[in-house]
Amino acid sequence: MPSSPELGAYLASPSSGKGRGVLVIHAWWGLNDFFRSVCDRLAAEGYVALAPDLFEGRVASTIPQARRLRARPKKEPTYKTLLRAFERLQGLPQVQGSSIGVIGFSMGGHWALWLAANRPELRLAAVTTFYGARAGDYSASPAAFQGHFAERDPWVSDSALKKLRQSLEQAPRGAEVHVYPGTGHWFFESDRHEAYQRQAADLAWGRTVAFLRKNLKR
């Protein structure tokens, strides 16, 4: 599958050369090898995946480093970087159809939900968040929603998850929210050895692919 570590983003395309488009938004670790591998896995499933680099080439391996990266001044607001990436993905010749999906992880999950709530004109078709919660008004979003959350998560409180569920009840196409027993934050990320849970991660990936296949058809 062709992949391209371009300036400011990582692009992976299926071997067929064409497919539906999926925007991948990394966690606060930056655009590291793991999130590039998510793009590659999506390409293997037949999707054109683009992951914008929100931290301008910098990556973190520890929580203190990640906090500093997230707080570091950027050349442009994050939402503008994401909107530019969406427009780029939508305009790629290898992207078929008008349906675009977005998958976000933790901080990236928050931004995926932000795009759906605040930019309904993008007409996102499918939004998946991994352990990233954001309450908001989703009543104008045309997207179907999916969430993957840990059972024990100090970063996402029970009340935050409850508010997200309540918010997503407004979404016209509904939402599916999965909570994985025995897991903690970052359970999907194989490079976070202290948190990774392979069985839960495999189940979440299978559900994600099925969700994309169902909702990225146009």
ZANU-754079 format. One line per field, with one value per residue: residue in three letters; chain; y, x, z of N, C-alpha, C in turn. Coordinates in steps of 0.02 Angstrom, whole numbers, plus 50000, padded with zeros to 5 digits. Atoms other than C-alpha are relative to their C-alpha. Last residue first. Layout:
BEGIN
code	(Ala / ...) .
unit	(A / ...) .
nv	(Y / ...) .
nu	(X / ...) .
nw	(Z / ...) .
cav	(Y / ...) .
cau	(X / ...) .
caw	(Z / ...) .
cv	(Y / ...) .
cu	(X / ...) .
cw	(Z / ...) .
This chain:
BEGIN
code	(Arg / Lys / Leu / Asn / Lys / Arg / Leu / Phe / Ala / Val / Thr / Arg / Gly / Trp / Ala / Leu / Asp / Ala / Ala / Gln / Arg / Gln / Tyr / Ala / Glu / His / Arg / Asp / Ser / Glu / Phe / Phe / Trp / His / Gly / Thr / Gly / Pro / Tyr / Val / His / Val / Glu / Ala / Gly / Arg / Pro / Ala / Gln / Glu / Leu / Ser / Gln / Arg / Leu / Lys / Lys / Leu / Ala / Ser / Asp / Ser / Val / Trp / Pro / Asp / Arg / Glu / Ala / Phe / His / Gly / Gln / Phe / Ala / Ala / Pro / Ser / Ala / Ser / Tyr / Asp / Gly / Ala / Arg / Ala / Gly / Tyr / Phe / Thr / Thr / Val / Ala / Ala / Leu / Arg / Leu / Glu / Pro / Arg / Asn / Ala / Ala / Leu / Trp / Leu / Ala / Trp / His / Gly / Gly / Met / Ser / Phe / Gly / Ile / Val / Gly / Ile / Ser / Ser / Gly / Gln / Val / Gln / Pro / Leu / Gly / Gln / Leu / Arg / Glu / Phe / Ala / Arg / Leu / Leu / Thr / Lys / Tyr / Thr / Pro / Glu / Lys / Lys / Pro / Arg / Ala / Arg / Leu / Arg / Arg / Ala / Gln / Pro / Ile / Thr / Ser / Ala / Val / Arg / Gly / Glu / Phe / Leu / Asp / Pro / Ala / Leu / Ala / Val / Tyr / Gly / Glu / Ala / Ala / Leu / Arg / Asp / Cys / Val / Ser / Arg / Phe / Phe / Asp / Asn / Leu / Gly / Trp / Trp / Ala / His / Ile / Val / Leu / Val / Gly / Arg / Gly / Lys / Gly / Ser / Ser / Pro / Ser / Ala / Leu / Tyr / Ala / Gly / Leu / Glu / Pro / Ser / Ser / Pro / Met) .
unit	(A / A / A / A / A / A / A / A / A / A / A / A / A / A / A / A / A / A / A / A / A / A / A / A / A / A / A / A / A / A / A / A / A / A / A / A / A / A / A / A / A / A / A / A / A / A / A / A / A / A / A / A / A / A / A / A / A / A / A / A / A / A / A / A / A / A / A / A / A / A / A / A / A / A / A / A / A / A / A / A / A / A / A / A / A / A / A / A / A / A / A / A / A / A / A / A / A / A / A / A / A / A / A / A / A / A / A / A / A / A / A / A / A / A / A / A / A / A / A / A / A / A / A / A / A / A / A / A / A / A / A / A / A / A / A / A / A / A / A / A / A / A / A / A / A / A / A / A / A / A / A / A / A / A / A / A / A / A / A / A / A / A / A / A / A / A / A / A / A / A / A / A / A / A / A / A / A / A / A / A / A / A / A / A / A / A / A / A / A / A / A / A / A / A / A / A / A / A / A / A / A / A / A / A / A / A / A / A / A / A / A / A / A / A / A / A / A / A) .
nv	(49954 / 50034 / 49965 / 49929 / 49987 / 50033 / 49962 / 49936 / 50014 / 50015 / 49939 / 49959 / 50033 / 49991 / 49931 / 49994 / 50037 / 49961 / 49944 / 50028 / 50024 / 50063 / 50037 / 49995 / 50002 / 50068 / 49981 / 49974 / 50055 / 49980 / 50019 / 50074 / 50021 / 49954 / 49931 / 49958 / 50013 / 50020 / 50063 / 49995 / 50063 / 49987 / 50062 / 50014 / 50041 / 50068 / 50032 / 50011 / 49950 / 50018 / 50038 / 49955 / 49958 / 50042 / 50014 / 49940 / 49994 / 50049 / 49977 / 49945 / 50029 / 50017 / 49991 / 49943 / 49938 / 49948 / 49960 / 50008 / 50046 / 49972 / 50055 / 49986 / 50060 / 49994 / 50054 / 50058 / 50057 / 50040 / 49980 / 50008 / 50040 / 50004 / 49947 / 49985 / 49929 / 49981 / 49927 / 49969 / 50046 / 49974 / 50048 / 49972 / 50046 / 50056 / 50062 / 50060 / 50049 / 49992 / 50047 / 49992 / 49930 / 49955 / 50020 / 49989 / 49927 / 49980 / 50032 / 49958 / 49937 / 50016 / 50002 / 49931 / 49958 / 50035 / 49962 / 50040 / 49975 / 50019 / 49996 / 50018 / 49939 / 49985 / 50012 / 50006 / 50070 / 50037 / 50048 / 49982 / 50001 / 50069 / 50035 / 49977 / 50027 / 50071 / 50005 / 49983 / 50056 / 50055 / 49981 / 50012 / 50070 / 50038 / 49984 / 49950 / 50028 / 49957 / 49961 / 49930 / 49975 / 49995 / 49942 / 49939 / 49990 / 49977 / 49931 / 49954 / 49999 / 50069 / 50009 / 50055 / 50019 / 50045 / 49975 / 49976 / 49942 / 49993 / 49938 / 49979 / 49942 / 49972 / 49951 / 49929 / 49969 / 50014 / 50071 / 50010 / 49978 / 50052 / 50058 / 49982 / 50000 / 50070 / 50016 / 49969 / 50036 / 50060 / 50049 / 50046 / 49977 / 50024 / 49948 / 49980 / 50032 / 49946 / 50029 / 49955 / 49999 / 49962 / 49947 / 50022 / 49959 / 49930 / 49987 / 50025 / 50073 / 50017 / 50071 / 50024 / 50067 / 50052 / 49981 / 49945 / 49933 / 49958 / 49940 / 49953 / 49941 / 49941) .
nu	(50020 / 50024 / 49965 / 50018 / 50072 / 50030 / 49982 / 50035 / 50070 / 50002 / 49988 / 50060 / 50051 / 49983 / 50016 / 50073 / 50022 / 49980 / 50046 / 50066 / 50007 / 50036 / 50025 / 50073 / 50030 / 49997 / 50008 / 49937 / 49952 / 49935 / 49996 / 50000 / 49948 / 49986 / 49989 / 49953 / 49930 / 49984 / 49962 / 49954 / 49975 / 49946 / 49985 / 49932 / 49988 / 49983 / 50053 / 49976 / 50028 / 50070 / 50005 / 49992 / 50060 / 50056 / 49991 / 50019 / 50073 / 50026 / 49984 / 50046 / 50065 / 50041 / 50070 / 50002 / 49995 / 49964 / 49969 / 50040 / 49973 / 49978 / 49967 / 49951 / 49977 / 49948 / 50011 / 49956 / 50026 / 49949 / 49995 / 50065 / 49988 / 50062 / 50014 / 50072 / 50015 / 50070 / 50002 / 49990 / 49970 / 49955 / 49980 / 49954 / 49986 / 50046 / 49966 / 50041 / 49953 / 49997 / 50046 / 49994 / 49991 / 50048 / 50069 / 50014 / 50005 / 50067 / 50046 / 50002 / 50033 / 50070 / 50026 / 50004 / 49991 / 49976 / 49956 / 49984 / 49946 / 50003 / 49936 / 50000 / 50003 / 50062 / 50062 / 50057 / 50012 / 50030 / 49952 / 49980 / 50059 / 50022 / 49951 / 50007 / 50063 / 49989 / 49958 / 50042 / 50046 / 49960 / 49984 / 50059 / 50008 / 50044 / 50070 / 50001 / 50000 / 50031 / 49952 / 50003 / 50068 / 50016 / 49964 / 50031 / 50062 / 49982 / 49977 / 50055 / 50022 / 50005 / 49986 / 50036 / 49977 / 49943 / 49946 / 49944 / 50021 / 49954 / 49963 / 49991 / 49956 / 49995 / 49947 / 50013 / 50028 / 50072 / 50007 / 49986 / 50059 / 50051 / 49982 / 50013 / 50073 / 50021 / 49987 / 50055 / 50062 / 50005 / 49946 / 50008 / 49977 / 49931 / 49952 / 50003 / 49958 / 49974 / 49977 / 49953 / 50004 / 49952 / 50032 / 50041 / 50059 / 49990 / 50040 / 49963 / 50005 / 50052 / 49996 / 50052 / 49982 / 50052 / 50062 / 49994 / 49990 / 49987 / 49961 / 50005 / 49958 / 50042) .
nw	(50052 / 50061 / 50054 / 50005 / 49998 / 50058 / 50061 / 49997 / 50017 / 50072 / 50037 / 49998 / 50040 / 50071 / 50018 / 50003 / 50060 / 50058 / 50006 / 50016 / 50069 / 49988 / 50057 / 50006 / 49934 / 49972 / 49930 / 49976 / 49987 / 50029 / 50071 / 50006 / 50048 / 50055 / 49981 / 50037 / 49981 / 49931 / 50000 / 49943 / 49971 / 49953 / 49963 / 49977 / 49941 / 50021 / 50040 / 50068 / 50045 / 50011 / 50062 / 50056 / 50004 / 50021 / 50071 / 50037 / 49997 / 50047 / 50067 / 50016 / 50015 / 49943 / 50022 / 50046 / 49963 / 50037 / 49947 / 49940 / 49950 / 49937 / 49966 / 49949 / 49966 / 49950 / 49951 / 49988 / 50038 / 50034 / 50070 / 50034 / 50061 / 50037 / 50048 / 50003 / 50005 / 49990 / 50003 / 49934 / 49951 / 49949 / 49948 / 49951 / 49945 / 50002 / 49981 / 50015 / 50027 / 50073 / 50032 / 50073 / 50018 / 49969 / 50014 / 50071 / 50012 / 49978 / 50048 / 50060 / 49983 / 49996 / 50069 / 50022 / 49941 / 49940 / 49956 / 49941 / 49958 / 49930 / 49966 / 49929 / 49959 / 49966 / 50037 / 49955 / 49983 / 50056 / 50028 / 50068 / 50043 / 50008 / 50040 / 50070 / 50027 / 50013 / 50059 / 50057 / 50015 / 50028 / 50069 / 50041 / 50019 / 49955 / 50013 / 50053 / 50068 / 50051 / 50040 / 49979 / 50008 / 50072 / 50028 / 49975 / 50037 / 50067 / 49995 / 49988 / 49930 / 49977 / 49929 / 49968 / 49933 / 50001 / 50042 / 49959 / 49962 / 49944 / 49995 / 49931 / 49993 / 49933 / 50007 / 49991 / 50060 / 50002 / 50012 / 50072 / 50036 / 49990 / 50042 / 50070 / 50006 / 50012 / 50070 / 50036 / 49989 / 50042 / 49992 / 50056 / 50065 / 50011 / 49982 / 49930 / 49949 / 49956 / 49937 / 49966 / 49927 / 49961 / 49961 / 49944 / 49986 / 50019 / 50060 / 50057 / 50012 / 50049 / 50020 / 50045 / 50024 / 50001 / 49967 / 49953 / 50027 / 49943 / 50014 / 49945 / 50002 / 50000) .
cav	(50373 / 50215 / 50270 / 50222 / 50032 / 50001 / 50130 / 50048 / 49875 / 49941 / 50021 / 49868 / 49760 / 49886 / 49892 / 49702 / 49696 / 49832 / 49742 / 49581 / 49672 / 49775 / 49915 / 50019 / 50002 / 49955 / 50116 / 50069 / 49955 / 50098 / 50032 / 50030 / 50214 / 50250 / 50098 / 49926 / 49789 / 49795 / 49887 / 50020 / 50035 / 50181 / 50169 / 50330 / 50397 / 50455 / 50613 / 50657 / 50723 / 50563 / 50605 / 50741 / 50622 / 50495 / 50633 / 50693 / 50516 / 50497 / 50659 / 50606 / 50439 / 50533 / 50527 / 50552 / 50442 / 50299 / 50132 / 50046 / 50115 / 50196 / 50166 / 50283 / 50279 / 50415 / 50424 / 50593 / 50714 / 50839 / 50969 / 50890 / 50864 / 51000 / 50973 / 50861 / 50806 / 50638 / 50560 / 50379 / 50324 / 50428 / 50373 / 50493 / 50436 / 50533 / 50704 / 50833 / 50969 / 51092 / 51020 / 51111 / 51143 / 50979 / 50858 / 50951 / 50960 / 50773 / 50736 / 50864 / 50775 / 50610 / 50686 / 50731 / 50549 / 50466 / 50527 / 50439 / 50539 / 50482 / 50562 / 50516 / 50613 / 50469 / 50408 / 50478 / 50440 / 50612 / 50698 / 50845 / 50778 / 50739 / 50914 / 50995 / 50890 / 50931 / 51116 / 51102 / 51008 / 51138 / 51275 / 51186 / 51173 / 51360 / 51415 / 51423 / 51335 / 51387 / 51238 / 51183 / 51016 / 50983 / 51026 / 50908 / 50772 / 50789 / 50776 / 50622 / 50531 / 50478 / 50642 / 50688 / 50846 / 50862 / 51015 / 50966 / 50945 / 50829 / 50788 / 50604 / 50558 / 50388 / 50328 / 50174 / 49996 / 49894 / 49891 / 50080 / 50085 / 49980 / 50098 / 50249 / 50165 / 50128 / 50314 / 50336 / 50209 / 50281 / 50452 / 50599 / 50682 / 50604 / 50713 / 50592 / 50584 / 50635 / 50517 / 50582 / 50443 / 50450 / 50317 / 50219 / 50225 / 50165 / 49981 / 49953 / 50063 / 50238 / 50303 / 50487 / 50561 / 50747 / 50911 / 50881 / 50715 / 50541 / 50457 / 50282 / 50167 / 50000) .
cau	(48914 / 48956 / 49056 / 48933 / 48925 / 49104 / 49165 / 49070 / 49133 / 49312 / 49287 / 49207 / 49352 / 49474 / 49386 / 49389 / 49574 / 49611 / 49511 / 49607 / 49774 / 49763 / 49891 / 49906 / 50084 / 50150 / 50093 / 50164 / 50017 / 49892 / 49714 / 49717 / 49769 / 49661 / 49623 / 49551 / 49474 / 49306 / 49295 / 49159 / 49076 / 48969 / 48861 / 48784 / 48631 / 48600 / 48506 / 48629 / 48535 / 48568 / 48751 / 48741 / 48671 / 48808 / 48938 / 48867 / 48874 / 49055 / 49102 / 49010 / 49101 / 49264 / 49380 / 49564 / 49562 / 49498 / 49440 / 49317 / 49402 / 49308 / 49276 / 49150 / 49053 / 48951 / 48851 / 48874 / 48744 / 48781 / 48648 / 48590 / 48768 / 48765 / 48909 / 48990 / 49165 / 49244 / 49406 / 49438 / 49445 / 49326 / 49247 / 49152 / 49065 / 48983 / 49060 / 48952 / 49085 / 48941 / 48913 / 49071 / 49049 / 48977 / 49062 / 49228 / 49226 / 49192 / 49347 / 49442 / 49399 / 49447 / 49614 / 49648 / 49607 / 49622 / 49524 / 49448 / 49363 / 49257 / 49225 / 49082 / 49081 / 49135 / 49309 / 49473 / 49618 / 49608 / 49636 / 49517 / 49424 / 49589 / 49655 / 49496 / 49499 / 49682 / 49648 / 49504 / 49615 / 49754 / 49624 / 49554 / 49726 / 49754 / 49901 / 50090 / 50076 / 50120 / 50168 / 50033 / 50000 / 50185 / 50220 / 50084 / 50152 / 50327 / 50257 / 50156 / 50304 / 50348 / 50322 / 50329 / 50376 / 50355 / 50242 / 50133 / 49964 / 50032 / 49886 / 49841 / 49770 / 49695 / 49634 / 49532 / 49535 / 49559 / 49747 / 49739 / 49656 / 49797 / 49925 / 49837 / 49836 / 50021 / 50054 / 49968 / 50087 / 50242 / 50216 / 50108 / 50106 / 50096 / 49943 / 49833 / 49827 / 49686 / 49653 / 49549 / 49468 / 49432 / 49344 / 49454 / 49571 / 49745 / 49700 / 49845 / 49757 / 49822 / 49919 / 49955 / 50053 / 50044 / 50138 / 50275 / 50242 / 50269 / 50187 / 50116 / 50078 / 50000) .
caw	(49964 / 50060 / 50211 / 50349 / 50352 / 50298 / 50423 / 50566 / 50519 / 50518 / 50689 / 50764 / 50708 / 50777 / 50946 / 50959 / 50917 / 51045 / 51179 / 51150 / 51138 / 51296 / 51291 / 51450 / 51518 / 51347 / 51265 / 51094 / 51056 / 51072 / 51096 / 51287 / 51287 / 51442 / 51548 / 51516 / 51622 / 51536 / 51369 / 51354 / 51184 / 51125 / 50970 / 50908 / 50818 / 50641 / 50691 / 50830 / 50982 / 51082 / 51055 / 51188 / 51317 / 51282 / 51292 / 51458 / 51528 / 51469 / 51556 / 51714 / 51718 / 51707 / 51558 / 51602 / 51758 / 51650 / 51717 / 51600 / 51446 / 51303 / 51118 / 51037 / 50874 / 50791 / 50630 / 50549 / 50478 / 50617 / 50656 / 50820 / 50882 / 51015 / 51134 / 51263 / 51219 / 51256 / 51190 / 51238 / 51055 / 50951 / 50788 / 50674 / 50515 / 50373 / 50398 / 50311 / 50315 / 50335 / 50510 / 50566 / 50752 / 50815 / 50697 / 50698 / 50887 / 50899 / 50796 / 50901 / 51064 / 50984 / 50935 / 51117 / 51157 / 50986 / 50835 / 50685 / 50548 / 50402 / 50233 / 50118 / 49953 / 49842 / 49799 / 49864 / 49746 / 49665 / 49833 / 49857 / 50009 / 50094 / 50063 / 50123 / 50281 / 50311 / 50293 / 50416 / 50538 / 50530 / 50554 / 50707 / 50782 / 50780 / 50672 / 50692 / 50858 / 51036 / 51147 / 51270 / 51186 / 51166 / 51348 / 51408 / 51294 / 51366 / 51543 / 51491 / 51417 / 51239 / 51148 / 50964 / 50868 / 50681 / 50681 / 50828 / 50741 / 50607 / 50493 / 50472 / 50301 / 50264 / 50093 / 50135 / 50068 / 50227 / 50201 / 50187 / 50358 / 50429 / 50352 / 50427 / 50598 / 50572 / 50553 / 50720 / 50797 / 50716 / 50793 / 50742 / 50912 / 51085 / 51120 / 51024 / 50834 / 50719 / 50572 / 50425 / 50324 / 50137 / 50035 / 49916 / 49767 / 49720 / 49723 / 49843 / 49969 / 50008 / 50159 / 50190 / 50335 / 50369 / 50395 / 50268 / 50184 / 50253 / 50102 / 50097 / 49951 / 50000) .
cv	(50027 / 50048 / 49966 / 50040 / 50073 / 50015 / 49970 / 50042 / 50064 / 49986 / 49988 / 50064 / 50039 / 49968 / 50013 / 50070 / 50006 / 49966 / 50042 / 50056 / 49975 / 49972 / 49935 / 49954 / 49997 / 49994 / 49935 / 50026 / 50024 / 49950 / 50007 / 49978 / 49925 / 49975 / 50042 / 50069 / 50043 / 49987 / 49982 / 49931 / 50016 / 49935 / 50014 / 49931 / 49987 / 49955 / 49928 / 49962 / 49986 / 50049 / 49975 / 49963 / 50047 / 50041 / 49957 / 49990 / 50061 / 50003 / 49952 / 50027 / 50054 / 49968 / 49976 / 50014 / 50063 / 50065 / 50053 / 50043 / 49996 / 49945 / 50028 / 49937 / 50020 / 49932 / 50001 / 49947 / 49935 / 49942 / 49957 / 50019 / 49993 / 49964 / 49989 / 50058 / 50009 / 50076 / 50021 / 50076 / 50041 / 49945 / 50033 / 49947 / 50029 / 49953 / 49943 / 49936 / 49935 / 49954 / 50006 / 49951 / 50013 / 50071 / 50049 / 49983 / 50014 / 50074 / 50019 / 49970 / 50043 / 50061 / 49982 / 50003 / 50074 / 50050 / 49962 / 50040 / 49955 / 50031 / 49980 / 50002 / 49985 / 50063 / 50020 / 49995 / 49990 / 49927 / 49960 / 49951 / 50012 / 49996 / 49928 / 49965 / 50019 / 49967 / 49928 / 49997 / 50016 / 49942 / 49946 / 50020 / 49990 / 49930 / 49961 / 50021 / 50055 / 49969 / 50043 / 50045 / 50074 / 50030 / 50008 / 50061 / 50063 / 50016 / 50029 / 50072 / 50051 / 49996 / 49926 / 49994 / 49943 / 49977 / 49958 / 50016 / 50031 / 50064 / 50001 / 50065 / 50021 / 50056 / 50038 / 50043 / 50074 / 50034 / 49978 / 49927 / 49990 / 50019 / 49945 / 49941 / 50017 / 49994 / 49929 / 49996 / 50031 / 49963 / 49939 / 49951 / 49946 / 50028 / 49977 / 50050 / 50026 / 49969 / 50056 / 49969 / 50046 / 49998 / 50033 / 50059 / 49972 / 50046 / 50070 / 50010 / 49980 / 49924 / 49985 / 49928 / 49974 / 49934 / 49947 / 50016 / 50052 / 50072 / 50041 / 50058 / 50044 / 50062) .
cu	(50060 / 49986 / 49983 / 50036 / 49984 / 49925 / 49968 / 50015 / 49959 / 49928 / 49996 / 50008 / 49935 / 49949 / 50016 / 49980 / 49924 / 49977 / 50015 / 49950 / 49930 / 49981 / 49968 / 49971 / 49924 / 49967 / 49996 / 49996 / 50068 / 50054 / 50071 / 50009 / 50001 / 50059 / 50013 / 50007 / 50051 / 50075 / 50022 / 50032 / 50047 / 50018 / 50060 / 50004 / 50074 / 50021 / 50014 / 49948 / 50019 / 49966 / 49930 / 49989 / 50003 / 49936 / 49943 / 50009 / 49977 / 49924 / 49973 / 50013 / 49950 / 49934 / 49955 / 49930 / 49996 / 50002 / 50045 / 50026 / 49953 / 50023 / 50031 / 50027 / 50052 / 50015 / 50060 / 49966 / 50039 / 49968 / 50050 / 50003 / 49937 / 50014 / 49933 / 49990 / 49925 / 49993 / 49927 / 50009 / 50017 / 50024 / 50048 / 50013 / 50054 / 50008 / 49949 / 50041 / 49965 / 50052 / 50001 / 49954 / 50007 / 50003 / 49950 / 49927 / 49982 / 49988 / 49928 / 49954 / 49992 / 49958 / 49926 / 49971 / 49992 / 50012 / 50015 / 50049 / 50007 / 50058 / 49989 / 50070 / 50002 / 50005 / 49940 / 49935 / 49941 / 49986 / 49968 / 50049 / 50019 / 49942 / 49979 / 50049 / 49992 / 49938 / 50012 / 50040 / 49956 / 49955 / 50043 / 50012 / 49941 / 49988 / 49957 / 49929 / 49996 / 50008 / 49964 / 50044 / 49995 / 49931 / 49985 / 50033 / 49964 / 49937 / 50020 / 50024 / 49944 / 49978 / 49995 / 50022 / 49957 / 50025 / 50064 / 50062 / 50056 / 49984 / 50044 / 50040 / 50002 / 50051 / 50002 / 50061 / 49986 / 49965 / 49928 / 49993 / 50009 / 49935 / 49948 / 50015 / 49980 / 49925 / 49977 / 50010 / 49943 / 49934 / 49988 / 50059 / 49991 / 50028 / 50073 / 50056 / 49986 / 50035 / 50031 / 50017 / 50054 / 49987 / 50053 / 49966 / 49961 / 49943 / 50009 / 49961 / 50037 / 49998 / 49941 / 50012 / 49941 / 50030 / 49947 / 49931 / 50005 / 50015 / 50008 / 50047 / 49989 / 50044) .
cw	(49963 / 49943 / 49934 / 49947 / 49980 / 49995 / 49938 / 49938 / 49998 / 49978 / 49925 / 49960 / 49998 / 49955 / 49926 / 49977 / 49990 / 49935 / 49938 / 49991 / 49984 / 49932 / 50020 / 49947 / 49996 / 50068 / 50041 / 50072 / 50024 / 50020 / 49972 / 49928 / 49989 / 49959 / 49938 / 50032 / 49965 / 50010 / 50071 / 50009 / 50058 / 50035 / 50044 / 50031 / 50014 / 50058 / 49982 / 49959 / 49927 / 49952 / 49986 / 49934 / 49941 / 49991 / 49974 / 49925 / 49960 / 49999 / 49947 / 49930 / 49980 / 49979 / 50057 / 49974 / 49956 / 50040 / 49968 / 50057 / 50060 / 50048 / 50064 / 50031 / 50052 / 50031 / 50047 / 50043 / 50013 / 49962 / 49961 / 49926 / 49957 / 49933 / 49967 / 49952 / 49996 / 49995 / 50004 / 49997 / 50062 / 50046 / 50048 / 50054 / 50045 / 50060 / 50003 / 50011 / 49980 / 49968 / 49924 / 49964 / 49925 / 49972 / 50027 / 49985 / 49927 / 49990 / 50017 / 49946 / 49937 / 50018 / 49998 / 49929 / 49981 / 50056 / 50064 / 50042 / 50060 / 50038 / 50073 / 50028 / 50074 / 50043 / 50042 / 49959 / 50047 / 50016 / 49944 / 49968 / 49927 / 49951 / 49986 / 49955 / 49927 / 49971 / 49981 / 49935 / 49940 / 49981 / 49967 / 49927 / 49954 / 49974 / 50050 / 49983 / 49949 / 49931 / 49948 / 49956 / 50015 / 49989 / 49926 / 49971 / 50024 / 49960 / 49932 / 50009 / 50008 / 50072 / 50017 / 50073 / 50027 / 50067 / 50005 / 49960 / 50041 / 50038 / 50063 / 50002 / 50073 / 50003 / 50066 / 49985 / 50005 / 49941 / 49996 / 49982 / 49925 / 49964 / 50007 / 49954 / 49928 / 49996 / 49984 / 49924 / 49959 / 50010 / 49957 / 50000 / 49947 / 49935 / 49997 / 50015 / 50071 / 50059 / 50042 / 50068 / 50027 / 50074 / 50045 / 50033 / 50059 / 50016 / 49974 / 49935 / 49937 / 49990 / 49954 / 49983 / 49961 / 49980 / 50002 / 50029 / 50055 / 49979 / 50063 / 49988 / 50061 / 50000) .
